[in-house]
Amino acid sequence: MRRAKIAIVGRPNVGKSAIFNRVVGRRIAIVDEAEGVTRDRLYAETEHFGRMFTAIDTGGIHRGSEALFNEAIKQQAEIAIEEADSLIFVVDSRSGMTLLDEEVAKILHRTKKPVTLAVNKVDNYNQLEVLAPYYSLGFSEIVAVSATHGNNISEMLDSALERLPPLDGEEEYLGSKVAIVGRPNVGKSSLINKLLGDERCIVSPIPGTTRDSIDIPIIYDETPYMLIDTAGIRRDRAEKEVVDKFAAIRSERAINRCDICLMMIDVVEGLTKQEKRILNHIEESGKPCILLINKWDLNEGVRMEHYEKGIGEDAPFLQYCPKIFISALTGRNLEKVFALVKETLGANERITTNALNRFMEGAMQRNHPPMIRGKRLRVYYMTQIETNPPTFLLFTNYPDLMLGSYKRYLENQFRKIWPLKGYPLRFELKKRLQKQTHEGDVSV
């Protein structure tokens, strides 16, 4: 049985995102006093007394607003209303009922879907008289709630869930989580829309349009994935708005919880400090990465191999990342994206200890470690302790003798045998105890 979808709707700044966060039990939506902070639809899987459902947060509906992106926000809300099975209509008890509330109510009545009217910011039960005017909106289910204190959130969900129509069976989306990351305005939302064939995300030439990270299920070539569209990570000095700082945190969290990253860069502007910051976080998080070089249709006079070599010199980790030259606008090479995601995720297999020790013996014989303070590094034994990221434990005589340059040499030699494209490698060193012995020591 597919999961029900409940959309939280209403005019701007009535507390929809705060209620959404209460419903899902964690801070996903950005909550801020400014109008228009929530722009795209946000989805989260959650449950209420054992019943699983999908909560959808939406931007505020305001037909006459001059706020930035208002028309696109309204369109996103209307799409959420269309796909939802049940609706929670949020109004603000403190500001009172407005003409805009009445207009939203008319829109919801036309859907013929069950609507629960949530009168927000009722912080104590002595304020219940504020509900009276809202009965004129024509909804039978009215609940006084407080997103701040959590009052009556459970009762609100009871109302929204108990009147759901019968749902047809539908396959649930599982599969790998794919985060699309990059600085603002490199085309992440355009890529999502092109892949989906659906205007799921707002696309704009103004940097920073997407502020929340959005989970989007998709099935490609009979394989399910969860796309995570993230807000672009800005430079610290450019994070003037609190919501932009939250967006950077959300983007980093998306990297932390994904299975693989699609890192987008703008071919015209090249690899900037912002991209390097994101790449460092991807590498430190141990996530595999595929580089999507966008807007290749705008590039003139530069060969692909020369471009690849240049960015590899700027960021060594990129030397080992698969790369696709794409155009999110025209769809160039986008058919290769999921095939490469599947190939990259499937290529990471555990390497046998015997093979690792044969590799280490050969690598150290070809290039002996340098003598340092009258001592030379010896590696007695190598084994793999993690596959994601690929992590290898090296038992040595003196771990502090492993120079960074020699470690890079071992990594380069390693990748000649096991490329593990897209994956950062981790070599951890441990001092071998004096009496410890291992069959097949590879000391040199």
N, C-alpha and C positions, 0 to 999 in steps of 0.2 A: 504494500500500500504506500503510495507516495505521501510525503509529508505535506501537511496543510501550510499555506502561506498567509500570514497576517501582516497587513501593511498598516503602518502608523502614519496618519496624515493630518493635515491642518494648515492653518495660515502660519506665517513665519513667527518664530520666537515665542511659542506657547509651551515649549518644553518637550517636543517630540523626541529629540535625541536623548534627553535625560531619561525619559520613560523607556526608550529603546535600550539604553544601558542597564536600566533596572530589570527589564524583561530578560535580557540575555545574561545578566549577572556579572558583567565586566564592562570596562570602559572601552567601547569600540568607536562609537560616534563621538566626534568632537563637540563639546558643549561650550557655547560662548554666547554672549549677549548680542553680538552683531547679527544683523539680518543676513541670511543667505550663507551661513557657514556650511550647512549640509547642502551639497550640490548634487552628487550622484546618489543613486539608490544604494543602500548598504544592506547586505544580507548576513544573517547569522543563524546557525542551527542552535536550537535550545529546546528545553522541555518544561512542562508544567505538570507536576504530579504524575510523571512517567509518560506523558503524551508528548512525543516529539513534534516540533513544527519549525517553520522558518519564519523569523521575524524580519520585516523589511522597514528600514528607516528611510524617510523621504525628505526632500527639501520643502520649504513652505510654499503653499499655493497663494499667489498674489497677482492677479491679472493686471492690476494697474501699477505695480511697483516699477520703479526705475532702477532697482538694484541690479548690479552686474550679474549677467547670466540668468535673469529672472525667467525669460521665456524657456530656456533650456531646463532650468530647475522645474518649472511647471510641467514641462513635457515628461521629465523623469518621474514626477509624482503621478501623473496620469497613467503612465505605463505600469507603475507599481499597483495602482488601483485596479487596472484592467487584469493583471495577472494574479492578484490576491484572491483568496477564498473568503476572507473575513477582514473587516476594516475596524481600526480603532481611530476614532475622530477625536483629536485633542483640542480643547479650548482652554483659555486662561481665565480663571475665576477672578483674578485681581484686576485685570483690565476690562472685564465685563464682555458681554456679547457684542460683536461688531457686525457691520454690514458684510464684511469679508467672511465671517463665520457663517452667515446666512447663505452666502454665495457657495461656499464649500459644501454646505449641507445639501443644497440643490443638486450639486454635481454627484454627491454620494447617493442621494435618493434615486437618481436616474440609473445607477448601476444595478439596482435590485439585489444588492448583496447585503448580508447581515452587517449592521453597523453598531458598535458600542461607543457611546459618547463618553469620553473621559474628561471630566472637568478637573483640570490640573491646578495645583498650588492651593489646595484645601488642606491646610496643615493640621487642623483639629476638628473634632466632630461638632463643635459649637458653630461652625460656619456652614452647615448644610443648607441653610436658607438660600445660599448663593445659587443652588441648583435650579430654583424655580423658573427663572427666565429661560433656561435652556430647553425646557420641555416644549417651547414653541417651535423648536427646530424640527420636531416631528419624529424623534427617535424614542423608542420605548425603553431601551436599555441605557440608563445613565448611571455612571459611577463617579463619586467624588474621590480623587486620588491626589497623592503628593509624591512627585518623583523625587523630591529632596529627601523626604523621610521614609519613602517606601510604602506609604499608607494605601491600602486597598488595591495594590498592584495585582495581587492574587485574584481578588474578586473581578477585576477588569478582565483578566485572562480567562477566568471561568466563563464569563459572558461571551467573550470572543470565540472561544473554542466550542462551547456547548451547542451553538446554533450553526455549526459548519454543515454545508451540504455534503452528501455522499461524494467521496473522491474516487476516481478511477485509478486503477493500479498504474504505477509508473516506476521505472528503475531509479534507484537512488544513485547519486553521483558520489563515487569514491575516487580513487586514483591519486596520482602524484600531484603535489602542490607546486605550481610554477609561478614564481614571482617575477613580474616585469618591472625592472628598476632602472633608474637613471635620473639625471638632473631634470628640472622643469623644462617643458617645451621641446622635448626631443621626439615626441610622437608616440608616447606609450598608449594613450587613450585611442589614438587613431589606429594603432596596431590592433588593440582589443576589438574595436569595431569592425575592422577588416576581417579579422579571424572569425568573429561571430556572425558577420553578415547582419548585424543588428546594432542599432544606435543605443547600445547599453550604457556607454560612457559619454559624458559631455566632452566635445572636442572644441578647443579654442586656441587661437594663436597667442593668447596671453599666458605667460608663465604662471604655474601654480594653480591651474584650474582644479585639478583633483587634489583634495586635501585629505581625504580618508583613504585607507586601503580597502579595496572592494574584492570580495571573493566571488568568482564567476564560474559556475560549473560548465564544462563543455565536453563533448565526446567527439574525438577525431579519429577516423579510421578504426572505429569500434573500440577505442581505448579512452576511458574517462580521465579527465584532468580537472584540476581546480586552478583557474588562473587567478592570480592576486595582482590587481592593478594598484600600484602604489603612487602616492604623491611624490613628486620629485624632491630630492634632498638638496637644499640650498646651502650656500656658504653660511657659516655662523653669523658673519657680519650682515648678511642679508635677511636674517630671520628676525624681522622687526615685529611681526605680529605673533601673538601667543599661539594662534592656531597654526601658523607655519612651523613653529617649534614642535608642536604636537605632531604635525604631519611628518617631520623628519624622524621623530621617534617611531611613528607608525611604520614608516618605510623600513627602518632598521629592524623592527619587530617582524615585519613581513619576511625579510631576509632570514631572520633567525628561525622562523617556523616553516619555511618552504623546503622542498626537496631539491630544487634546482632554480637558478636565477637566469633570466634573460636580461642581459645588461645592454641597454640601448645607448648608442652615442650618435651624435650628429656628424656626418662625414664632412660637412662644411666647416664646422667649428673645431672638429678634432677632439683629442683627449685633453680635457681641462683638469684643473685641480679638484673640481667637484667629482668628476668621474673617478679620479684616483682615490678620493676619499671613500666612495662607494665600493670600489674594488678592494680596498684594504679591508673594509668591513666584511665583504663576501669571503675573502681569503681567511681572515681571522675567524670567521664563523664556520669555516670548513665546508662551505657549500660549493657544489659544482656550478660552473658558469659557462654560458654560451654568449658570445658577443654578437649583437645585432647592429650592424653598421647601417644606419638609416639615411635616407635621402640620397642614395647612390645615384639616382637619376639626375641629381643636380651637380654631380661631380664631373669635372672635365680635366683631361690631361694627366690623370694619375692612374697608374696601373694598380690592380688589386694587390699583387704581390709586394709592390713597393709600399703601399699603404699598410699592409699587414706588418711588414718589417719595421716600419716607423713606430707604430703603436706598441709593438713588442719591445722595442728599445726603451720606450717611455714607461712601460709597466711590465716587468719581466713575467708576472703571472699570466699575462695575456698571450705569451708565446705558446702556452699549452692549452688555451681555450679555443674550442671550435668557433668559427666565424662564418657569418652569412651576411652578404651585402644585399640589403633589402630596400624597398620603398613602401612604407606603410600607406602612402597615398595611392599608389598605382597597384599595389599588391605584388610587386616584383619579389620573387623567391620566397614568398610566405608559405608556399606549399612544402618547403623544406624544413620549416621550423619544428613541427611536432615530430617528424621523422628523426631529426637530430636530437631532440629531447629524449625520445625513446632510446635511441642508440647510445647516448651518453649515460643515461641512467642504467642501462643494461650492461655497460662495459666494465663496471666496477665489481670485480670478483676477488675473493680472497686468494692471495698468492701463497703457495706452500712454503714452509720454512726451509726445506732443502733447496728450493730454487732461489730463495733470498740469500742463503748463505753462499751458494755458488756465485751469485752475482757479486756479493760483497768481496769474496776472495779475489775474483778477477779484477774488480774495480781498484782494489788496494794494491794489487800487484802491478797494474799498469801505471799507477800514480801513487807512490808512497806518501803518507802524511809527513809533513815537515817535522824536523827535530825542534822541540821547544824546551828551553831550559834543561837540556840534556836528556829529555824524555821524548818518546814518540808514541803517538796514539795507536792503540790496538783495539780492534773490534773483534770480540770473541764470538759473538752470536747475534743473529738478527731474526726477528719474528714479527709478524703482523698482529696487532692487538685490536685494531678497529678497521672496518671497511668504509665507514661513512662519517668523517673523511678517512681516506687511507692513512692509517697511522702505524708506524713501525718502531719497535723498541730495539735499541742497540745496546748490548752489554759491552762496556769498554773498561780499559784500565784506568784512564783519567778523563772523565767527561769534559773537563774544562780545556782539554787540548784540542777539541773539535773546533777549528776555526770556521768562521762563516764562509770563507772562500772554499774550504774543503767540503763543507756541507753542501754548497751549491754544486760542486763537482759531482758528488755522489748522486744528487738529485738529477742532474743532467744525464749521467750515465744510466740511472734507473729508468728514466723516461725513454731512453733508446730501446729498452726491452719491453717495458710496460708503460705506454704513453699515458694511460689514464687521463685522456683529454678532458679538460674542463675542471679537473679535481685538484685542489691544493694538496700537497703532500706534507706529512708531519713526521719528522724523525725525532724521537725522544731518546735521550741517552741516560743510561743508568750504570753506576759503577758496579763491576762484578766483585762479589765477595772473594776473598783470597782462596778459600777452600772450595768455592763453587766450580764445578766442571761441567762441560756440555759436550756431548758427542758432536763432532764436526766443527770444533772451534776454527775460526777463520783468522786468527791472529797472524799478523805479518810483521 
